Amino acid sequence: MQPLISIVIPVYNAERYINKCIDSVLSQSYANWELLLIDDGSSDDSGRICDGYSKKDDRIRTFHKRNGGVGSARNVGIEQASGDFITFIDSDDWISSQYIADFVRCNPQRKSIVVSGLITKTPSEEYVSFQYADESTLNEVTARDLIVRYNLFRDGGPTNKLFDLQEIKKKCLRFHTDLSYHEDHIFVYSYYFLIENIILSNFCGYYYMYYGKDSNNSLSRIGKLQVQKLFDASDRFLSIIPKLFEKFQISDEKYKAEVLTRTGYSQRILAIYNLYFHSHMLNKEGIRILRREKKYIRQMKKEYYPLSTKRKIILNILSLPIILSHTTLLFMAFLFKKINHTMETIYQSRIRKRGYIHFLIGLFVRIPSFLKFSYSRLVARAKGAIVDRSVTIPVAVAKKFNHGVIVDSNVSIGYHVDFTSMLYPMHIGHHVIIGNNVSFISSTHDIDSSEWNHIQPSKGLEIEPYVWICPNSIILPNVRRIGYGAVIGAGSVVTKDILPMTVVGGNPAKKIRDRKVVHSDICIESLLGGDLLTYIKTYMTK
């Protein structure tokens, strides 16, 4: 008998991605599944989209709840699921058509976990993050051997895995809603205590969207993270991980150090970094926490497995006497804040220098454009497109959109952009500039020449973030992808895919070819005069 597979997707403000995610489930070659969509208090159209799918397919059920975080949404999915096994998908990810079928091919057992590969897709590239061989403890291989050889504890997220739902319910295992960070890893590591078998698959069918420095583990983002909650996650990791080593009889000291570093130790480093670099900390508070952490610092110094230069530097500073490490971190944080303060854009600087009357004049000048672009976004959505609220687009261009168009945040589209022959899906990433008189051609031309026979109708176009398409350019049907940060010069005719961070013909001049970064410091909205909200926010934060 074919097992029933429960698929849980927590959904929060995911209207730009959720269709692709759900459609990938509907495309599964294995049919005996149920899909539980948990709307976690979305303020956009996500809930309505989920309801629409539920009406079309009785295997899909939608649940609406107050916002409580991804862990609480997954818990609702566990409680409402009725399958034999359960898997989780994030709302901005998607799966290949054989994904569920491959789980079933692996012959999942009670008290087992099935782990398959995972492909990461970033704005600029696609690569395999995890891939395994077809191996299993059912075939006289020890769990210890599989865990160490394939570094399974590094793959700690709940996606690309199949769990025994009945065992989860029997042992009342849930995602911890009292944790703000890494509750998903804690769930997976806790599940390992319930299992008797590990089954690995060589199949890679889970596509995970990763947004670089917006990742939770990036030191460049941890100003948004809370210190004590990172310490809480670290405490939980340092309690669970050594017990897993004991359960599976893992004695490889290097592997143990690497796992402890990636879990418990890294969170403590992140917490201390955040304490000094991104909080309004009193001197006594820093000294008190450093004293409390001294035993962990000594332990980390012995076992820390280096992951990045930044973390190694901080760990070495923390190894100094408390007063010296405290003073050094305060001085580094002072320099960091000074440097960041001087890196504001010309746009921000000019607005913050304005007097109140000058600010009001600028405010009233922007209101007509704001209303005009708000209306154009409504027009685009009425045509079936998914358009972010920070997009500026002329009304005439918005009328040419259709249900196959997705436009992310901070995109500026110029006047007289030709979408009239656009018959294919198009995804425009965030911070894209499309100049005036750009033409996108999806249908084949009528040139009767063998030299042009390779030009085929386009099957879809992906414009990745920070692309700049200058005026009077033409994008022909063969183009499927314009890479991250690419610049297409004025008057260019594009006939093939564009690699990330490259310049295609025409203007702008050579200076752009030598750039080190993309146009991340440009206030995109201001290009078409639709920057009212950014204008107000910038002035109010001066």
WODARA-V639545 format. One record per helix or strand of 2 or more residues. SS is the DSSP state (H for helix, E for strand). FROM is the first residue (numbers start at 1). TO is the last residue. If there is no record, write none. Layout:
# WODARA-V639545
ss=SS from=FROM to=TO
ss=SS from=FROM to=TO
This chain:
# WODARA-V639545
ss=E from=5 to=11
ss=H from=18 to=26
ss=E from=33 to=40
ss=H from=46 to=56
ss=E from=60 to=65
ss=H from=70 to=80
ss=E from=85 to=90
ss=E from=94 to=95
ss=H from=99 to=105
ss=E from=112 to=121
ss=E from=126 to=130
ss=H from=137 to=139
ss=H from=143 to=149
ss=H from=152 to=154
ss=E from=161 to=164
ss=H from=165 to=170
ss=H from=183 to=194
ss=E from=197 to=209
ss=H from=212 to=214
ss=H from=222 to=224
ss=H from=227 to=247
ss=H from=253 to=277
ss=H from=283 to=303
ss=H from=309 to=318
ss=H from=322 to=341
ss=H from=346 to=352
ss=H from=356 to=382
ss=E from=386 to=387
ss=E from=392 to=393
ss=H from=395 to=398
ss=E from=405 to=407
ss=E from=412 to=413
ss=E from=426 to=428
ss=E from=433 to=434
ss=E from=439 to=440
ss=H from=450 to=452
ss=E from=461 to=463
ss=E from=468 to=469
ss=E from=474 to=475
ss=E from=481 to=482
ss=E from=487 to=488
ss=E from=493 to=494
ss=E from=503 to=504
ss=H from=510 to=513
ss=H from=524 to=528
ss=H from=532 to=540
